[in-house]
Amino acid sequence: MAKTNTYLRRKSSEYLGSLLIRNRIIDYTQLDKAIRTQNNTSPRKLLGEIMLELGFAGEDDLTTAFMSQYHLPYIPLNRFQIHSEAVKLIPPEIIHEHTIMPFQKIGSILSIAIGKPIDNGTIEKIEEMSGHVIQLFLSNLSEIKENISRYYLPNKEIISKTVSSINEYFDSIVPESLS
């Protein structure tokens, strides 16, 4: 199988924070606060995620900045009909772990929407698993998550934690003489 040329590399030398400042989305004080917050998170979060959480930037702002950085085309995922063939090619664990959404398969090309940077090793792994060349598109993270919940079962880890919590709750309220 031929390897993709769509590996994710920043095409712009400008960092996310600089792009957001230049576009007057954030100021230097907000960038400084976001970076300090990022340095104190474990596991370390992406700066864009922190900007969203702090309310400094919106999804559209981040998507526009990523388009500028990576020169990837944008796809309005909620206006696009997802191909069921594409959905079947990537296991749910990978989908949930990386928050990506396959949406189209044409011949040997599998199109995937991302809302945040993804490492090249993951792209290679998906190519090997699916047997397809990957073509990346940017989309808003909320649209990706919405489609994941529509096309994939909930993450097994989330279900397992929920069941454990329910069991612990019932164990704490049911007297031992009844169990």
C-alpha positions, 0 to 999 in steps of 0.5 A: 500500500502506498503511504500518504503524503498527508502526514500532519506537519505544521506548514506555518512557522507560526504557533497557535498562540501567535496566530490567535493573538495576530487574529485578535482572538486572545491577548498576551495575558490570556496566552500566558494564563493558558500556557501556565494552565497547560504546564500544570495539567496532567496528562498534559492537554493541548493548548487549544483545548485549554483555550476552549476550557478557559473561554478564550477562543471558540471552536471556529477560532481554533479550526481556522488557526489549525487550517492556517497552520497545517493547510488542511481543508475544512469539512463541515461534518454535520452537513456531510453524509457519513459513509458506513463503509468508512466508519467500519474501517477504524476500531472504536478504541482508536476513534475514541482515543484520538477523537477522529471521525472517518467519513468517506471511503473512495477507492483506496482513500479513507477521509478522516476528520480531525479537530486537533493535531494527531501524531504521524505514528497514529496516522500510519497505524490507521493506514496499516489497520484500514489498508487505505491511504489516509486523507485528513480534513479539519472539522470542529471538535464538537461535530466530530464528537457528535458523529462519534456518538452517533456512529460508534458505541460508547467507549467500553472504558466509560461503560465499565467505570459507570457500572463500577460506580453503580455497583459501589453505590448499591453496595454502600446503601444495601445492608449486608444482611440483604446481599 
